[in-house]
Amino acid sequence: MDCNRGTLHGMKRMNPVLLAALLCVILRPGFAAENYAVPRTQWNQPDLQGVWNFSSEVPMQRPEHFGDREFLTPTEIAAQSQPIQLIGRRQPIRSANGVEAFYNDNIWAENRSREEVARTSLIVYPANGRLPSLQPGVLYQPGGERDVAGQRPVRFTVGGIGRDGPEDRGLSERCLVGFNTGPQFTPGVYNNNVRIVQNRDHVVILTEMVHDARVVRLGNKPALHEDIGLWSGDSRGYWEGDSLVVVTKNFNGLTQSFESYGSSREKVLTERFTRRGPDSMDYQFTIEDPATFTDRITVLLPITRVPTELYEYACHEGNYGMGNMLRASRVREATAESDRVANLFR
């Protein structure tokens, strides 16, 4: 039995044969699109507006033992030992009642549809679900180490190499780029939330992690000069049927190309947003970066509408956390020096 979409929808205890049949009937190609009329805006464009969650339990890269197999079998789905976490089931640590606790629930909100749980990886190309080979000399830069020239690195989002100054800390700690801000969307440990707002000529994609608003110009607009580089690149969009296609270039090269590899300077990112139902949307992106990878990378990530408002993450340059971190390090150094001097006279 062959299906090329997967879901769970709470059927983990169902007879595996019946589950397989339902998966193929309900999730056959184009099923959702054929039976769902995408709402339109006042400008007669597909309406993608709302708050969406892009968390996922599926690994980005496919475990090697699956080979080219894109989906789990019904038996493998039923055998998953951990239940799927739905929005509202997590019990956050609450320091207060009321709006503060509700804020916690929002930040920890999880993708409710879980239409992708039957997949073996989010990467759908290359066929093995894994990153393609790297170009010669491309570095793995997860953060926490100085670069090959011994300089302070800037191409990592978390971690750090020391506390001598803010440049020693990752971009997310400096409130420059969130660890899952993108572009592109990549599920992180929490706050996988994004708001989409539209008008006739623009789409605004507000990723709440570090509160970055990406303004996508629609239509044929002049491109930026290739020498101009931006943290989030320069995004231009157009409509292709019911899908919004966003092409982003002009990255500044100070972030990784994808995962922890290479530099984003030569990266071209193409994203597709396609509504599949009232509360579901397919988010697909393709990375083409011949300076980093020997082939393109395509990821398919179903995302879910969140029936709440977002509250500001309020990460900003010069934030209290950074200052306090560096100040605490100076106090520790001064204390250590005082103890060293005191020990000389004992």
C-alpha positions as CSV (number, residue, x, y, z in Angstrom):
1,M,0.0,0.0,0.0
2,D,1.5,3.3,-1.1
3,C,0.7,6.7,0.4
4,N,2.6,9.9,-0.1
5,R,1.2,11.9,2.8
6,G,1.0,10.7,6.4
7,T,-0.9,11.4,9.5
8,L,-1.7,10.1,12.9
9,H,-4.8,12.0,14.1
10,G,-5.1,10.1,17.3
11,M,-5.4,6.6,15.6
12,K,-2.4,5.0,17.3
13,R,-4.4,2.2,18.8
14,M,-6.4,1.4,15.7
15,N,-6.0,-1.8,13.8
16,P,-2.9,-1.4,11.6
17,V,-4.6,-2.6,8.4
18,L,-7.6,-0.2,8.9
19,L,-5.2,2.6,9.8
20,A,-3.2,2.0,6.6
21,A,-6.4,2.1,4.5
22,L,-7.6,5.3,6.1
23,L,-4.2,7.0,5.7
24,C,-4.2,6.2,1.9
25,V,-7.8,7.4,1.4
26,I,-7.7,10.5,3.5
27,L,-4.2,11.6,2.6
28,R,-3.9,10.7,-1.0
29,P,-2.3,13.4,-3.2
30,G,-4.5,16.5,-3.6
31,F,-7.2,15.2,-1.3
32,A,-7.2,18.3,0.9
33,A,-6.8,20.7,-2.0
34,E,-9.7,19.1,-4.0
35,N,-12.1,19.4,-1.0
36,Y,-11.1,22.8,0.4
37,A,-11.8,26.2,-1.0
38,V,-9.0,28.5,0.1
39,P,-10.5,31.8,1.5
40,R,-9.7,35.0,-0.3
41,T,-8.8,38.4,0.9
42,Q,-10.5,41.6,-0.3
43,W,-7.9,41.8,-3.0
44,N,-8.9,38.3,-4.2
45,Q,-5.7,36.7,-3.1
46,P,-5.4,33.5,-1.0
47,D,-5.8,34.4,2.6
48,L,-2.9,33.0,4.7
49,Q,-3.4,35.4,7.6
50,G,-3.3,34.3,11.2
51,V,-1.0,32.8,13.8
52,W,0.7,29.5,12.8
53,N,2.8,27.0,14.6
54,F,5.7,25.1,12.9
55,S,6.8,22.7,15.7
56,S,7.5,19.1,14.7
57,E,8.5,15.8,16.2
58,V,9.9,14.6,12.9
59,P,13.7,14.7,12.5
60,M,15.1,17.1,9.9
61,Q,17.3,14.4,8.5
62,R,16.2,10.8,8.0
63,P,17.8,8.1,10.1
64,E,20.0,6.2,7.7
65,H,18.4,2.8,8.3
66,F,15.2,4.0,6.5
67,G,17.1,4.5,3.2
68,D,14.8,6.2,0.7
69,R,11.6,5.3,2.6
70,E,9.6,8.5,3.1
71,F,6.9,7.2,5.5
72,L,6.6,5.0,8.5
73,T,4.4,2.0,8.2
74,P,1.2,1.9,10.2
75,T,2.7,-0.7,12.5
76,E,5.7,1.7,13.2
77,I,3.3,4.6,13.8
78,A,1.2,2.5,16.2
79,A,4.3,1.3,18.0
80,Q,5.5,4.8,18.9
81,S,6.0,4.8,22.6
82,Q,5.5,8.5,23.3
83,P,2.1,10.1,22.8
84,I,1.8,13.0,20.5
85,Q,1.7,16.2,22.6
86,L,-1.2,18.4,21.6
87,I,-1.7,22.1,22.4
88,G,-2.8,22.6,26.0
89,R,-1.6,19.2,27.3
90,R,1.8,20.4,28.3
91,Q,1.9,21.7,31.9
92,P,4.2,24.7,31.8
93,I,6.0,25.9,34.9
94,R,3.7,28.7,36.1
95,S,5.1,31.6,38.1
96,A,1.7,33.4,38.1
97,N,-1.9,33.1,37.1
98,G,-3.7,35.0,34.4
99,V,-2.0,36.5,31.4
100,E,1.5,35.4,32.5
101,A,0.5,31.7,32.5
102,F,-1.4,32.2,29.2
103,Y,1.8,33.6,27.7
104,N,3.6,30.4,28.8
105,D,1.0,28.3,27.0
106,N,1.4,30.3,23.9
107,I,5.2,30.1,23.8
108,W,5.0,26.3,24.3
109,A,2.1,25.8,21.8
110,E,2.7,22.8,19.6
111,N,1.6,21.8,16.2
112,R,-1.8,20.2,16.7
113,S,-2.5,18.6,13.3
114,R,0.5,16.3,13.3
115,E,-0.1,15.5,9.7
116,E,3.6,14.9,9.2
117,V,4.2,12.4,12.0
118,A,4.2,9.5,9.6
119,R,7.2,11.0,7.7
120,T,10.7,9.7,8.4
121,S,12.2,13.1,7.8
122,L,11.3,16.7,7.1
123,I,13.8,16.7,4.2
124,V,12.0,15.3,1.1
125,Y,14.9,16.0,-1.3
126,P,17.5,14.5,-1.7
127,A,15.6,11.2,-1.9
128,N,17.5,9.8,1.1
129,G,16.1,12.5,3.3
130,R,19.6,13.7,4.3
131,L,21.7,16.7,3.6
132,P,23.8,16.5,0.4
133,S,27.5,16.4,0.4
134,L,29.4,19.6,1.4
135,Q,31.6,21.5,-1.0
136,P,35.4,21.2,-0.2
137,G,36.5,23.4,2.6
138,V,33.0,24.1,4.0
139,L,33.0,24.1,7.8
140,Y,30.5,22.7,10.4
141,Q,30.0,25.7,12.7
142,P,27.6,24.8,15.6
143,G,29.0,27.5,17.8
144,G,31.2,27.4,20.9
145,E,34.5,27.4,19.0
146,R,36.6,30.1,17.4
147,D,36.9,30.0,13.6
148,V,40.0,28.7,11.7
149,A,41.7,32.1,12.0
150,G,41.1,32.2,15.8
151,Q,38.7,35.0,15.5
152,R,35.4,35.5,17.2
153,P,32.7,33.6,15.2
154,V,29.4,35.2,14.2
155,R,27.8,32.4,12.3
156,F,26.2,30.6,15.2
157,T,22.8,31.3,16.8
158,V,23.3,29.7,20.2
159,G,26.2,29.0,22.5
160,G,29.3,31.0,22.8
161,I,33.1,30.9,23.2
162,G,33.5,33.1,26.3
163,R,32.1,36.1,28.2
164,D,34.7,38.8,27.4
165,G,32.2,40.8,25.4
166,P,28.9,40.4,23.6
167,E,30.6,39.3,20.4
168,D,31.6,36.1,22.2
169,R,27.9,35.1,22.5
170,G,25.6,33.6,19.8
171,L,23.4,35.7,17.7
172,S,20.2,34.7,19.5
173,E,21.7,35.7,22.9
174,R,22.6,39.1,21.3
175,C,19.0,39.3,20.0
176,L,20.2,39.6,16.4
177,V,18.8,36.4,14.9
178,G,16.6,33.9,16.8
179,F,17.6,30.2,16.8
180,N,14.5,29.4,14.8
181,T,13.7,32.8,13.3
182,G,14.9,32.0,9.7
183,P,14.2,32.6,7.1
184,Q,13.5,29.6,6.7
185,F,11.2,28.2,9.5
186,T,13.0,25.3,11.3
187,P,11.4,23.8,14.4
188,G,13.2,24.6,17.6
189,V,12.8,23.7,21.2
190,Y,10.0,26.2,21.8
191,N,8.3,29.4,20.4
192,N,7.7,28.0,17.0
193,N,5.2,30.7,16.3
194,V,4.7,33.0,13.3
195,R,2.0,35.5,12.3
196,I,1.2,36.3,8.7
197,V,-0.4,39.6,7.7
198,Q,-1.3,40.6,4.2
199,N,-2.3,43.5,2.1
200,R,-2.5,43.9,-1.7
201,D,1.2,44.5,-2.3
202,H,2.9,42.9,0.7
203,V,3.0,39.9,3.0
204,V,4.5,40.4,6.5
205,I,5.9,37.3,8.1
206,L,6.4,38.0,11.8
207,T,8.4,35.2,13.5
208,E,7.9,35.8,17.2
209,M,11.3,34.4,18.3
210,V,13.3,37.6,18.7
211,H,10.4,39.4,17.1
212,D,11.6,39.6,13.5
213,A,9.2,41.0,10.9
214,R,10.0,40.0,7.3
215,V,8.3,42.2,4.8
216,V,7.8,40.4,1.5
217,R,7.1,42.6,-1.5
218,L,4.7,41.1,-4.1
219,G,5.1,41.6,-7.8
220,N,7.9,42.6,-10.1
221,K,10.1,44.9,-7.9
222,P,13.7,46.0,-8.6
223,A,16.2,43.6,-6.9
224,L,18.7,44.8,-4.4
225,H,22.3,45.1,-5.6
226,E,24.2,41.9,-5.0
227,D,26.6,43.7,-2.7
228,I,23.9,44.5,-0.1
229,G,23.6,41.8,2.5
230,L,20.9,41.5,5.2
231,W,20.5,39.2,8.2
232,S,17.2,37.9,6.9
233,G,17.9,38.5,3.2
234,D,15.7,40.3,0.7
235,S,12.4,38.6,0.1
236,R,10.2,39.0,-3.0
237,G,6.9,37.1,-3.5
238,Y,4.3,36.2,-6.1
239,W,1.2,34.1,-6.3
240,E,1.2,30.8,-8.1
241,G,-2.4,29.5,-8.0
242,D,-3.3,29.3,-4.4
243,S,0.3,29.2,-3.2
244,L,2.4,32.1,-2.1
245,V,6.0,31.7,-3.4
246,V,8.7,33.7,-1.7
247,V,12.2,34.0,-3.1
248,T,14.9,35.3,-0.7
249,K,18.4,36.4,-1.7
250,N,21.0,38.9,-0.4
251,F,21.9,37.2,2.8
252,N,24.8,38.8,4.6
253,G,26.8,35.6,5.0
254,L,27.0,36.0,8.8
255,T,24.6,33.1,9.5
256,Q,24.9,29.5,8.5
257,S,23.5,28.4,5.1
258,F,21.5,25.5,6.7
259,E,21.7,23.8,10.0
260,S,25.3,24.5,11.1
261,Y,27.0,24.4,7.8
262,G,28.7,27.0,5.7
263,S,27.8,30.6,5.1
264,S,24.5,32.0,3.8
265,R,26.1,34.5,1.4
266,E,25.4,32.6,-1.8
267,K,22.1,31.1,-0.6
268,V,18.8,31.4,-2.5
269,L,15.8,30.3,-0.5
270,T,12.4,29.6,-2.2
271,E,9.4,29.1,0.1
272,R,5.9,27.9,-0.7
273,F,2.9,28.5,1.5
274,T,-0.2,26.5,0.5
275,R,-3.4,26.4,2.6
276,R,-4.7,22.8,2.9
277,G,-7.6,23.4,5.3
278,P,-9.1,25.9,7.8
279,D,-6.3,25.3,10.3
280,S,-3.6,23.6,8.2
281,M,-1.0,24.8,5.7
282,D,1.9,23.2,3.9
283,Y,5.1,25.1,4.2
284,Q,7.8,24.0,1.8
285,F,11.2,25.5,1.3
286,T,14.1,24.8,-1.1
287,I,17.7,25.9,-0.5
288,E,20.1,26.3,-3.4
289,D,23.6,27.2,-2.2
290,P,26.3,25.8,-4.6
291,A,29.0,27.4,-2.4
292,T,28.0,25.1,0.6
293,F,26.2,22.0,-0.8
294,T,26.6,19.9,-3.9
295,D,22.8,19.7,-4.4
296,R,19.7,21.6,-3.4
297,I,17.7,20.8,-0.3
298,T,13.9,20.7,0.0
299,V,11.9,20.5,3.2
300,L,8.2,19.9,3.7
301,L,6.7,21.0,7.0
302,P,2.9,21.0,7.7
303,I,2.0,23.9,10.0
304,T,-1.1,24.5,12.0
305,R,-3.2,27.6,12.9
306,V,-3.0,28.6,16.6
307,P,-6.3,29.9,17.9
308,T,-4.6,32.5,20.1
309,E,-2.8,35.8,20.0
310,L,0.9,36.1,20.2
311,Y,2.6,38.0,23.0
312,E,5.9,39.9,22.4
313,Y,9.0,38.0,23.0
314,A,10.8,41.4,23.7
315,C,14.3,40.3,22.7
316,H,16.4,43.4,21.8
317,E,20.0,44.5,21.4
318,G,21.4,45.7,24.7
319,N,19.0,43.5,26.6
320,Y,19.3,43.1,30.4
321,G,20.3,39.4,30.0
322,M,23.4,40.2,28.1
323,G,24.5,42.9,30.4
324,N,23.9,40.8,33.5
325,M,25.8,37.8,32.0
326,L,28.9,39.9,31.3
327,R,28.6,41.7,34.7
328,A,28.4,38.4,36.6
329,S,31.5,37.2,34.8
330,R,33.4,40.3,35.9
331,V,32.3,39.8,39.5
332,R,33.5,36.1,39.3
333,E,36.8,37.2,37.9
334,A,37.2,39.9,40.6
335,T,36.3,37.4,43.3
336,A,38.8,34.9,42.0
337,E,41.5,37.5,41.9
338,S,40.8,38.6,45.4
339,D,41.0,35.0,46.6
340,R,44.3,34.6,44.8
341,V,45.8,37.6,46.4
342,A,44.5,36.6,49.8
343,N,46.1,33.2,49.5
344,L,49.5,34.8,48.9
345,F,49.5,36.1,52.5
346,R,48.3,33.0,54.2
